[in-house]
Amino acid sequence: MSLTKIIDLIENSDCTTVPSAGLPNGPIPNDLADFYQHYSSAVFYPQARYSFTIQSPILERSDFVVMNEDLEDPDSANWYVLVKCEDQIISIDLTPGPQFGYCYDSFWDSYPSADESTLIAKSFTELVEKIIKSGGKNLFWIPGHT
């Protein structure tokens, strides 16, 4: 059985993983489902300055994590915390429609903003590719960050 692209990326990177604990409730993109069928979480570059942790399949709504409240914002009501790195959070949009699976910067000072300045990746696979390319050296979506 051949590995999916996302699993191949993870297994060939500096990453520690935890075995699968099942899938989240509700619809998720196929590449994220592939991840959760194999793992329940992963830590990229555990010894690096910027270590990225993919959260367990018990996904938390981003507004509760970032802002400590239900913002009752229809545009971000289906954003869930997917990745944490220090005080940074990357959310995935699980709203059915054209942005399903898009990943956004969810720092408190720009939350919730779904625009070109906060869009990090258009899929979970693209996000993992960017995390791997960063090598744990920077917050790659922040211009000029080193």
C-alpha positions, 0 to 999 in steps of 0.5 A: 500500500502506497502512502498518501502525499501528506503521510509521505511528507511527514514520514520524511521530515523531522517530525515526531508523531502520536498514533491515530485516535480517530477522526474529528467529528464533522466534515474535514478535508481529505488530506487532513482525514488521511493525517488523522487516520495515521496520527492523532498529532505531530510535532515538526522540528521538536528541537528547533526554535520554532516547533510546530504542533498539529493538534489532536483530532479533538479540534477546538473552535479558534474564537474560544482559544484565541479570544476566550469567547464566542465571537458569534462571527459567521465568517469564523464560526467554523475555524478550528485550531489546527497548528500551534507554534509558541504563541501563534495559532494557525486555524483551518476553515471547515465551513462548506464552500470555496474556502473549505480547508484554507488555513489562516494566521489566527493571532489575537491582533488580527483575528478573525480576518480571512484575507490575503494577509492572513491566508497561510495555505489553501490546504493542509498539505500546502501548510505541511509543505510550508512548515517543512520548508521553514525547517523550524527557523521562522514563522514563515507566513510573517514577512521578514520573520527570522 
